[in-house]
Amino acid sequence: MTDTLLIALFAFLGAAAAGLAGALALRLLRHRSLTLSLTVVAAVAVTAMLAGTLAVAWAMFLSPHDLWVVTTVCAMAAVVSLATALLLGRWVVARSNALTLAARSFGEDGGFVPPEAPGTAEIDALVRELAATSEKLEASRERERALESSRRELVAWISHDLRTPLAGLRAMAEALEDGMAADPNRFFRQIRTEVDRLNAMVGDLFELSRIHAGALPLSPVRVSAAELVGEALDGVSPLAREHGVRLVGERDDAVAVEVDAQAMSRVLGNLMINAIRRTPADGTVAVSARRGSDDTSVVLSVTDGCGGIPEEDLPRVFDTGWRGTHARTPPAGDGPPAGAGLGLAIVQGLVEAHAGRAAVRNVRGGCRFEVTLPAAPP
């Protein structure tokens, strides 16, 4: 029993000495290549086994011949083991290098093409994470490009919309100043209309900036969806009569939501004003409020008779500044001032601020805007 303990002790001391030396070497070489680190690991494993075996052999006081045989056998086994470990290590390093080359595509075009050859479980897991990150990065870049394009269009359209009323205001002011206005009162009314239009445009821009900055103050209260629909119908009735458009309302008195009443009135008002302006005379604009199919949501919808939106334009309807194929110049006249293509962007921002979503789809003869909101708890 004592001999066995001595043999185990000598084997442990020899292997421990080799292991400590390898740990020190790994620490000194921790900033070097993976190939060198794997070489040191393989060498430590083989050397530890060799050192333990030789320590026991020398401690047993074998004959010189037997000691030479044991040493030779251990040395040959160590050489074969080390060579095999290095070959396998080169395979791991090759997969790592292939992954490094594939990861460089992140800085080039944002795409990621994983290596074709399979790797270890850890490398495969890293490949999956890089692929998922690449998809998220590409989606983020697409959103950034779309947002930048939207901003450029908004600046161009706002500049166009401001130039026209400002030029008209200047011409009317010069005519009044020179006494060339045949009907000054008409000029005063027109100036007031243009100022109201500009004021509405600036107000929309300020509202949109607060939405994007997350600084929009909301005061949610429990309110009936039918009440929201009724107020929206009352607010746009004069405009509907002016355009010769019929209004139809469908409401469920049992449906309630917790929203900022003023903000949601703005949402329905924007949708209905757009619908009335794009529906021909003798057409119909329908607004409804109903419980969603999952009983946890409320759907407010506005359906017009505009003839539909081109399919390629549907994804851009809620973009800032989007106006489709309609003329970009605000209409003149004494009607309500037109916006700068910000109404639907404000609608989407207000709805998302209430944890809801806004969508649009074509229906027969027109299109339907749907606002889905969480239903108020019982």
QUIVEN-V652952 format. One line per field, one symbol per residue. ss: DSSP state (A for helix, B for strand, O for the rest). psi: psi as a letter, one per 40 degrees, with the letter a starting at -180 (. if undefined). A space follows every 10 residues. Layout:
ss->???
psi->???
//
This chain:
ss->OAAAAAAAAA AAAAAAAAAA AAAAAAAAOO OOOAAAAAAA AAAAAAAAAA AAAAAAAAAO OOOAAAAAAA AAAAAAAAAA AAAAAAAAAA AAAAAAAAAA AAAAAAAOOO OOOOOOOOOO AAAAAAAAAA AAAAAAAAAA AAAAAAAAAA AAAAAAAAAA AAAAAAAAAA AAAAAAAOOO OOOAAAAAAA AAAAAAAAAA AAAAAAAAAA AAAOOOOOOO BBBBAAAAAA AAAAAAAAAA AAAOOBBBBB BOOOOBBBBO AAAAAAAAAA AAAAAAAAOO OOOBBBBBBB BOOOOOBBBB BBBOOOOOOO AAAAOOOOOO OOOOOOOOOO OOOOOOOOOO OOAAAAAAAA AAAOOOBBBB BBBOOBBBBB BBBBBOOO
psi->dddddddddd dddddddddd ddddddddfe eaiddddddd dddddddddd ddddddddde fiiddddddd dddddddddd dddddddddd dddddddddd ddddedecee ihhiidhiai dddddddddd dddddddddd dddddddddd dddddddddd dddddddddd dddddddefe hdgddddddd dddddddddd dddddddddd ddeffhhigh ihihdddddd dddddedddd ddefhihhhh iheehiihih dddddddddd dddddddehi ieihhhhihi iideeeihhh ihhafeeihh deedeedeih eheaeiiehh iiaeaihiaf fedddddddd dddefaiiii iiiheaihhh hhihiii.
//
